[in-house]
Amino acid sequence: MLMFDVIIAGCGPTGAMLAAELRLHDVRVLVLEKDTEPVSFVRIVGLHIRSIELMAMRGLLERVLEHGRQRPAGGFFAAIAKPAPEGLDSAHAYLLGIRQPVIVHLLEEHAIELGAQVRRGCAVADFEQDDEGVTVELADGEQLRSRYLVGCDGGRSTVRKLLGVGFPGEPSRTETLMGEMEVGVPQEEIAAKVAEIRETNKVFSLGPFGEGVYRVVVPVAGVSEDRAEPTLEDFKQQLRAIAGTDFGVHSPRWLSRFGDATRLAERYRVGRVLLAGDAAHIHPPAGGQGLNLGVQDAFNLGWKLAAQIRGWAPEPLLDTYQTERRPVAEDVLDNTRAQMALSSTEPGPQAVRRLLTELMDFDEVNRYLIEKITAIGIRYDFGAGPDLLGRRLRDIDVKQGHLYDLLHRGCGLLLDRTERLTVGGWSDRVDYLADPTAVLDVPCVLLRPDGHVAWIGDDQQDLDDHLARWFGKPAN
């Protein structure tokens, strides 16, 4: 049997990002994707600020920007139209709209360039783990062997189900049809009707997408039993029910439906098998957080799993993946529940929506909600310390240019404004930059490979203690 360090089930954004992160540390990675071809429908997704920062940290941002469209970072929470607050704590304070197949392709391409293997048309059918690794059986009966298995295989994850991990939460109670198609009436007529409907129905939208194509989003009462892909006739019927007209829609590019199910895996790890992305959490698309949450899971997990495989991980390091990321997912599930409630046409939720709309005129409220949606407000619990401890550090100016340019290798970084400290025996895992001119109001920071601040101070012994906490025993 072939032996890999990690087998990843699923080559969506989460799986591809994780594969690339592992390859930065020379981990042998195989990605299994059940679909023979990449998705063809051209759904636009939004990369939020934190995800854009991750692309910059790995040298991918210029490549991604070529294919995306920048928009202001505001109006995300429950689609309440408020501008982005000024002075957001990021050098990349915008939303990047990008076609989903494109971002998946770019991340997969990045992983392959780094040496990951991707096999399409291969579905995980079963697996069995022991003290040494995981034996994975494919749908065609082939068996593969790896040290770890990570399920990045979506909300209906086969890996999660086989693992027996509970997925509690709420089932879908409503559905939304979404698609791209052409229309048969003038834009002015559409715009007037959409504006009228959206006074009370915030989910409904029908707007130009370019090249004569319109993006259509229309809510449905109830949930379909078979979850089959919708037809154009389904769209026409629902448009007539809500708008009194089907706008002459025709020639669809793609059609889909999604529910408002909200679920969170009870555990992210059982032995040598882990879950990430939609396999670990699902929620409505309010605020556009799903893809971002999964990519950020991968960014958190990658260096920790690599450390475990390379043999230098401190004992509890891999378990911090769950302790850090599961509360983040809980928070996303809660804020999407709130946003979905605010989209209700009932008088009570509409009254709350009007009140929140007024409250968001206060800069602190608007800023808090934007930082929550874009994930730049996350602070992991690293113990007592300054507010910056546990947070990600923005892309500050340093003498060599930009901080994130120094993180392309996926290593930790000591940024030393005192020019007195050293990373010593950890130099194979932690890079060092002495720069008294760095735009920081603290003497020194130790960054993990995911850009979060693991230590602040100026004492060598205290630094050594924290290097050992996050990066294991020194090499010499």
C-alpha positions as CSV (number, residue, x, y, z in Angstrom):
1,M,0.0,0.0,0.0
2,L,1.1,3.5,-0.7
3,M,2.1,5.5,2.4
4,F,1.4,9.2,2.8
5,D,1.7,11.5,5.8
6,V,-1.7,13.0,5.3
7,I,-4.7,12.0,3.1
8,I,-7.2,14.8,2.6
9,A,-10.8,14.0,1.6
10,G,-12.1,16.8,-0.6
11,C,-10.4,19.3,-2.9
12,G,-12.5,22.4,-2.3
13,P,-10.9,25.6,-0.9
14,T,-10.4,24.1,2.6
15,G,-8.7,20.9,1.3
16,A,-6.6,22.6,-1.2
17,M,-5.4,25.3,1.3
18,L,-4.6,22.6,3.9
19,A,-2.6,20.6,1.3
20,A,-0.5,23.6,0.4
21,E,0.1,24.5,4.1
22,L,1.3,20.9,4.7
23,R,3.6,20.9,1.7
24,L,5.4,24.0,3.0
25,H,6.8,21.7,5.6
26,D,7.6,18.8,3.2
27,V,4.6,16.7,4.4
28,R,3.6,13.9,1.9
29,V,0.0,14.8,0.9
30,L,-2.6,13.1,-1.2
31,V,-5.9,14.9,-1.8
32,L,-8.8,12.7,-2.9
33,E,-11.7,14.4,-4.7
34,K,-14.8,12.4,-5.6
35,D,-15.8,14.7,-8.5
36,T,-14.0,13.9,-11.7
37,E,-14.1,17.5,-12.9
38,P,-14.0,20.8,-11.0
39,V,-17.4,22.6,-10.4
40,S,-18.6,24.3,-13.5
41,F,-21.1,26.8,-12.1
42,V,-19.8,30.3,-11.7
43,R,-20.9,31.3,-8.2
44,I,-19.3,34.4,-6.9
45,V,-17.9,34.2,-3.4
46,G,-16.3,36.9,-1.3
47,L,-12.9,36.7,0.3
48,H,-13.1,38.7,3.6
49,I,-10.3,40.7,5.1
50,R,-8.7,37.9,7.1
51,S,-8.7,35.4,4.1
52,I,-7.2,38.1,1.9
53,E,-4.5,38.5,4.6
54,L,-3.8,34.8,4.5
55,M,-3.3,34.9,0.7
56,A,-0.8,37.7,1.3
57,M,1.0,35.7,3.9
58,R,1.7,32.9,1.5
59,G,2.5,35.0,-1.6
60,L,-0.8,34.3,-3.3
61,L,-2.4,37.7,-3.2
62,E,-1.3,39.2,-6.5
63,R,-2.4,36.0,-8.3
64,V,-5.8,36.1,-6.6
65,L,-6.3,39.9,-7.1
66,E,-5.9,39.4,-10.9
67,H,-9.2,37.4,-10.9
68,G,-11.2,39.3,-8.3
69,R,-13.1,42.5,-7.9
70,Q,-12.5,44.7,-4.9
71,R,-15.5,46.2,-3.0
72,P,-15.8,48.2,0.2
73,A,-15.8,46.1,3.4
74,G,-19.2,47.2,4.6
75,G,-22.9,46.2,4.5
76,F,-22.3,42.5,5.3
77,F,-24.2,42.0,8.5
78,A,-27.8,41.0,7.6
79,A,-27.3,43.1,4.4
80,I,-27.8,46.3,6.4
81,A,-26.4,48.9,4.2
82,K,-23.9,50.7,6.3
83,P,-20.5,51.8,5.0
84,A,-17.3,50.2,6.3
85,P,-15.9,52.1,9.4
86,E,-12.8,54.1,8.7
87,G,-9.4,52.8,9.8
88,L,-10.0,49.1,9.9
89,D,-7.0,47.3,11.4
90,S,-5.7,45.8,8.1
91,A,-3.7,46.8,5.1
92,H,-6.2,44.8,3.1
93,A,-9.5,46.3,4.2
94,Y,-11.8,45.3,1.4
95,L,-13.9,42.5,0.1
96,L,-12.7,40.6,-2.9
97,G,-15.4,39.1,-5.1
98,I,-14.1,36.1,-7.0
99,R,-15.6,33.2,-9.0
100,Q,-15.7,30.1,-6.8
101,P,-14.2,27.8,-9.5
102,V,-11.3,30.3,-9.9
103,I,-10.4,30.5,-6.2
104,V,-10.6,26.7,-5.9
105,H,-8.4,26.3,-9.0
106,L,-5.8,28.8,-7.7
107,L,-5.6,27.1,-4.4
108,E,-5.4,23.6,-6.0
109,E,-2.7,24.9,-8.4
110,H,-0.8,26.3,-5.5
111,A,-0.9,23.0,-3.6
112,I,0.2,21.1,-6.7
113,E,3.1,23.5,-7.4
114,L,4.3,22.8,-3.8
115,G,4.2,19.0,-4.5
116,A,0.8,17.8,-3.3
117,Q,-0.9,15.0,-5.3
118,V,-4.5,15.4,-6.3
119,R,-6.6,12.4,-7.5
120,R,-10.0,13.1,-8.9
121,G,-12.8,10.6,-9.2
122,C,-11.8,9.0,-5.9
123,A,-14.3,8.8,-3.1
124,V,-13.5,7.7,0.5
125,A,-15.7,4.7,1.2
126,D,-14.3,3.6,4.6
127,F,-11.3,3.9,6.8
128,E,-9.8,2.3,9.9
129,Q,-7.3,3.9,12.2
130,D,-4.8,2.4,14.6
131,D,-1.9,3.6,16.7
132,E,0.4,4.0,13.6
133,G,-1.9,5.5,11.0
134,V,-5.1,5.3,9.0
135,T,-6.0,2.8,6.3
136,V,-8.4,4.4,3.8
137,E,-10.5,2.4,1.4
138,L,-11.8,4.0,-1.8
139,A,-15.1,3.4,-3.5
140,D,-13.4,1.1,-6.0
141,G,-11.9,-1.0,-3.3
142,E,-8.3,0.4,-3.4
143,Q,-6.7,0.8,-0.1
144,L,-4.3,3.6,0.9
145,R,-2.3,4.2,4.0
146,S,-1.5,7.5,5.7
147,R,-0.5,8.7,9.1
148,Y,-3.4,11.1,9.3
149,L,-6.7,11.6,7.5
150,V,-8.5,15.0,7.3
151,G,-12.1,15.2,6.2
152,C,-12.6,18.4,4.1
153,D,-15.5,16.7,2.3
154,G,-18.4,19.1,2.9
155,G,-21.5,19.3,5.0
156,R,-22.5,15.8,4.2
157,S,-19.0,14.6,5.1
158,T,-18.5,10.8,4.6
159,V,-15.4,11.1,6.9
160,R,-17.4,12.6,9.7
161,K,-20.2,10.1,9.4
162,L,-17.8,7.1,9.4
163,L,-16.0,8.7,12.4
164,G,-19.2,8.7,14.3
165,V,-18.9,12.3,15.3
166,G,-22.2,14.0,16.2
167,F,-23.4,17.0,14.1
168,P,-26.0,18.6,16.3
169,G,-27.9,21.8,15.4
170,E,-31.0,22.8,13.6
171,P,-32.2,21.3,10.3
172,S,-33.3,23.5,7.4
173,R,-36.6,25.1,7.9
174,T,-36.5,27.3,4.8
175,E,-34.7,27.2,1.4
176,T,-33.4,29.7,-1.0
177,L,-33.1,29.3,-4.8
178,M,-30.0,30.8,-6.3
179,G,-29.0,30.9,-9.9
180,E,-27.7,32.9,-12.9
181,M,-29.9,33.4,-16.0
182,E,-31.0,35.9,-18.6
183,V,-34.2,38.0,-18.3
184,G,-36.9,39.2,-20.7
185,V,-37.8,42.6,-19.3
186,P,-35.9,45.9,-19.1
187,Q,-33.5,46.6,-16.3
188,E,-35.5,49.7,-15.1
189,E,-38.6,47.6,-14.6
190,I,-36.6,44.9,-12.7
191,A,-34.9,47.5,-10.4
192,A,-38.2,49.2,-9.5
193,K,-39.8,45.8,-8.6
194,V,-36.8,44.5,-6.6
195,A,-36.6,47.8,-4.6
196,E,-40.3,47.4,-3.7
197,I,-40.0,43.8,-2.6
198,R,-36.7,44.3,-0.6
199,E,-38.5,46.9,1.6
200,T,-39.8,43.8,3.5
201,N,-38.0,40.8,2.0
202,K,-34.2,41.2,2.4
203,V,-33.4,37.8,1.0
204,F,-34.8,38.4,-2.4
205,S,-32.5,39.9,-5.1
206,L,-32.4,40.0,-8.8
207,G,-29.5,42.1,-10.3
208,P,-27.3,42.3,-13.3
209,F,-24.2,40.1,-13.2
210,G,-22.7,41.1,-16.6
211,E,-22.9,39.9,-20.2
212,G,-26.7,40.1,-20.0
213,V,-26.9,37.6,-17.1
214,Y,-28.7,38.2,-13.9
215,R,-28.1,36.8,-10.4
216,V,-31.4,35.6,-8.9
217,V,-31.9,34.8,-5.2
218,V,-35.5,34.0,-4.2
219,P,-36.7,32.5,-0.9
220,V,-38.9,29.4,-0.8
221,A,-41.5,28.6,1.9
222,G,-40.7,25.1,3.3
223,V,-38.1,22.6,2.5
224,S,-38.0,20.2,-0.5
225,E,-37.9,16.6,0.5
226,D,-35.5,15.3,-2.2
227,R,-33.1,18.3,-2.2
228,A,-32.9,17.9,-6.0
229,E,-31.4,20.6,-8.0
230,P,-34.1,23.1,-8.9
231,T,-35.4,23.7,-12.4
232,L,-36.0,26.9,-14.3
233,E,-39.7,26.3,-13.8
234,D,-39.2,26.2,-10.0
235,F,-37.6,29.7,-10.2
236,K,-40.5,31.0,-12.4
237,Q,-43.1,29.8,-10.0
238,Q,-41.4,31.3,-7.0
239,L,-40.8,34.6,-8.7
240,R,-44.4,34.8,-9.6
241,A,-45.4,34.0,-6.1
242,I,-43.3,36.8,-4.6
243,A,-43.0,39.4,-7.3
244,G,-46.2,38.7,-9.4
245,T,-44.0,38.1,-12.5
246,D,-41.2,35.8,-13.5
247,F,-39.4,38.6,-15.3
248,G,-39.2,36.4,-18.4
249,V,-36.2,34.5,-17.0
250,H,-34.5,32.0,-19.4
251,S,-31.2,30.4,-20.5
252,P,-29.9,29.6,-17.0
253,R,-26.2,29.2,-16.5
254,W,-26.6,27.3,-13.2
255,L,-29.3,26.7,-10.7
256,S,-29.0,25.6,-7.0
257,R,-30.8,25.6,-3.7
258,F,-29.5,25.9,-0.2
259,G,-31.1,25.6,3.2
260,D,-30.6,27.3,6.5
261,A,-29.4,24.2,8.4
262,T,-27.0,25.1,11.2
263,R,-24.8,22.4,12.7
264,L,-21.5,22.1,14.5
265,A,-19.4,18.9,14.9
266,E,-19.1,17.8,18.5
267,R,-15.4,17.1,18.0
268,Y,-12.8,18.2,15.4
269,R,-10.4,15.3,16.1
270,V,-10.7,11.7,17.0
271,G,-7.2,10.1,17.1
272,R,-5.6,10.4,13.7
273,V,-8.7,11.7,11.9
274,L,-9.6,15.4,11.8
275,L,-12.4,17.5,10.3
276,A,-12.2,21.0,8.7
277,G,-14.4,23.3,6.8
278,D,-18.0,22.4,6.1
279,A,-17.3,18.9,7.4
280,A,-17.1,20.5,10.8
281,H,-19.7,23.2,10.5
282,I,-22.5,24.3,8.3
283,H,-24.7,27.5,8.4
284,P,-26.6,29.8,6.1
285,P,-24.6,32.0,3.8
286,A,-25.5,35.2,5.6
287,G,-22.5,37.5,5.7
288,G,-20.6,35.3,3.2
289,Q,-18.5,33.6,5.9
290,G,-18.6,29.9,4.9
291,L,-15.6,29.6,2.5
292,N,-13.6,32.0,4.6
293,L,-14.2,30.0,7.8
294,G,-13.0,26.8,6.1
295,V,-9.9,28.3,4.6
296,Q,-9.0,29.8,8.0
297,D,-9.5,26.3,9.6
298,A,-6.9,25.0,7.2
299,F,-4.5,27.8,7.9
300,N,-4.8,27.0,11.6
301,L,-4.5,23.3,11.3
302,G,-1.8,23.0,8.6
303,W,1.3,24.0,10.5
304,K,0.2,22.1,13.7
305,L,-0.4,18.9,11.8
306,A,2.9,19.3,10.0
307,A,4.7,19.9,13.4
308,Q,3.1,16.6,14.6
309,I,4.4,14.7,11.6
310,R,7.8,16.3,11.6
311,G,8.2,15.3,15.2
312,W,8.7,18.7,16.9
313,A,5.1,19.5,18.0
314,P,4.7,20.0,21.8
315,E,2.2,17.5,23.2
316,P,-0.9,19.6,23.3
317,L,-0.3,21.6,20.0
318,L,-2.5,19.5,17.7
319,D,-5.4,19.7,20.2
320,T,-5.3,23.5,20.1
321,Y,-6.8,23.2,16.6
322,Q,-10.1,22.3,18.1
323,T,-9.9,24.6,21.2
324,E,-9.1,27.6,18.9
325,R,-11.3,27.0,15.9
326,R,-14.4,25.4,17.3
327,P,-15.4,28.5,19.3
328,V,-14.8,30.6,16.2
329,A,-17.3,28.4,14.3
330,E,-19.8,28.6,17.2
331,D,-19.6,32.4,16.9
332,V,-20.2,32.3,13.2
333,L,-23.2,30.0,13.6
334,D,-24.6,32.4,16.2
335,N,-24.1,35.5,14.0
336,T,-25.7,33.7,11.0
337,R,-28.7,32.7,13.1
338,A,-29.1,36.3,14.1
339,Q,-28.8,37.5,10.5
340,M,-31.3,35.0,9.3
341,A,-33.7,36.1,12.0
342,L,-33.3,39.7,10.9
343,S,-34.2,38.7,7.3
344,S,-37.6,37.5,8.4
345,T,-40.6,39.5,7.1
346,E,-42.4,39.1,10.5
347,P,-43.1,42.4,12.4
348,G,-41.0,41.5,15.4
349,P,-37.7,40.7,13.5
350,Q,-38.3,43.7,11.3
351,A,-38.6,45.9,14.4
352,V,-35.3,44.5,15.7
353,R,-33.7,45.1,12.3
354,R,-34.8,48.7,12.3
355,L,-33.3,49.1,15.8
356,L,-30.0,47.5,14.9
357,T,-29.9,49.7,11.8
358,E,-30.0,52.7,14.0
359,L,-27.4,51.3,16.4
360,M,-25.0,50.6,13.5
361,D,-24.8,54.4,13.1
362,F,-22.6,54.2,16.1
363,D,-19.0,53.6,14.9
364,E,-18.3,51.1,17.7
365,V,-21.2,48.9,16.8
366,N,-20.6,49.0,13.1
367,R,-16.9,48.3,13.6
368,Y,-17.6,45.4,16.0
369,L,-19.9,43.7,13.5
370,I,-17.6,44.2,10.5
371,E,-14.6,42.8,12.5
372,K,-16.7,39.8,13.5
373,I,-17.8,39.0,9.9
374,T,-14.4,39.5,8.4
375,A,-12.7,37.5,11.2
376,I,-10.1,40.2,12.1
377,G,-11.6,40.5,15.6
378,I,-10.6,36.9,16.6
379,R,-8.5,36.6,19.7
380,Y,-7.4,33.1,20.7
381,D,-6.9,32.5,24.4
382,F,-3.2,32.4,25.0
383,G,-3.5,33.4,28.7
384,A,-3.2,36.7,30.4
385,G,-1.4,39.5,28.6
386,P,-1.8,42.6,26.4
387,D,-4.8,42.8,24.1
388,L,-2.6,42.0,21.1
389,L,-1.7,38.6,22.5
390,G,-3.6,35.9,20.7
391,R,-4.7,38.3,17.9
392,R,-3.4,38.3,14.4
393,L,-0.9,41.1,13.5
394,R,-1.7,43.3,10.6
395,D,0.6,43.6,7.6
396,I,2.8,46.3,9.1
397,D,5.8,48.0,7.4
398,V,9.2,46.6,8.2
399,K,12.7,47.4,6.9
400,Q,12.4,44.7,4.3
401,G,9.1,45.9,3.0
402,H,5.9,44.3,4.4
403,L,5.6,41.9,7.3
404,Y,3.5,39.3,5.4
405,D,6.2,38.9,2.8
406,L,8.3,37.3,5.5
407,L,5.8,34.6,6.2
408,H,5.7,32.9,2.8
409,R,7.6,29.9,4.1
410,G,5.0,29.0,6.7
411,C,7.4,29.4,9.6
412,G,7.1,31.4,12.8
413,L,8.7,34.8,13.1
414,L,10.4,36.8,15.9
415,L,10.2,40.5,15.1
416,D,12.7,42.1,17.5
417,R,12.8,45.8,17.8
418,T,15.4,45.6,20.6
419,E,18.0,43.8,18.4
420,R,19.0,41.8,21.5
421,L,17.0,38.6,21.3
422,T,17.6,35.3,19.4
423,V,15.6,32.3,18.3
424,G,18.5,30.0,19.1
425,G,17.8,26.3,18.5
426,W,14.5,27.1,17.0
427,S,15.9,28.7,13.9
428,D,14.8,25.8,11.7
429,R,11.1,26.6,12.7
430,V,11.2,30.3,13.5
431,D,12.6,33.1,11.3
432,Y,14.2,36.2,12.9
433,L,14.0,39.9,12.0
434,A,15.8,42.6,14.0
435,D,14.1,45.9,13.0
436,P,14.0,48.8,15.5
437,T,12.0,50.8,12.9
438,A,9.1,48.3,12.7
439,V,5.7,50.0,13.2
440,L,4.9,48.4,16.5
441,D,4.2,49.8,20.0
442,V,5.7,46.8,21.8
443,P,9.4,45.8,21.9
444,C,9.1,42.3,20.3
445,V,6.5,39.9,19.1
446,L,6.7,36.2,18.3
447,L,4.3,35.2,15.5
448,R,3.0,31.7,14.9
449,P,3.0,30.5,11.2
450,D,-0.7,31.6,11.0
451,G,0.3,35.2,11.9
452,H,-1.2,35.2,15.5
453,V,0.8,36.8,18.2
454,A,2.1,34.1,20.6
455,W,4.3,36.3,22.8
456,I,5.1,39.9,23.5
457,G,8.0,41.2,25.6
458,D,11.8,41.7,25.7
459,D,13.1,39.0,28.0
460,Q,15.1,36.1,26.4
461,Q,14.2,33.5,29.0
462,D,10.5,34.3,28.8
463,L,10.8,34.1,25.0
464,D,12.5,30.7,25.2
465,D,9.7,29.4,27.3
466,H,7.1,30.5,24.7
467,L,9.2,29.2,21.8
468,A,9.1,25.8,23.6
469,R,5.4,26.1,24.2
470,W,4.6,26.6,20.5
471,F,7.6,25.1,18.6
472,G,8.7,22.3,20.8
473,K,12.3,21.5,22.0
474,P,15.2,23.3,20.4
475,A,17.2,21.5,17.8
476,N,20.4,22.0,19.7
